[in-house]
Amino acid sequence: MLGISRGKAYEWARRYLETNGSEGMPVVAFGRCFRVPRAGLEQMLGGELHWTREPKEAPAVAAPPVPPVPPRPASSSALAGAALPTTPNSTSSTLLLPSLPTKPR
């Protein structure tokens, strides 16, 4: 944006902090991190900042066709009304799942 190197930018930032803002590039220091406020940069440059490049639009890409959903087999409808096992004396629908074998350590 300014056409200066990173080292020059840090030099101007340090100069701004050392001279209490009378010289250098306006920055706000957060620990070791420097942030340049837009308003301060515009004041230093003597005008409002404008983007020089317009953002590019992403090209339109057609979505791949969605395959049709195959019909359900007839045998699965017989299981549709079957009750699932739940924990004993529970009012919720917590399923009981078999435990998985553990690896010996």
Secondary structure, DSSP 8 states (H G I E B T S, - for coil): -----HHHHHHHHHHHHHTTTSSS---EEETTEEE--HHHHHHHHTS----SS--------------------TTHHHHTT----B-TT-SS--B----------
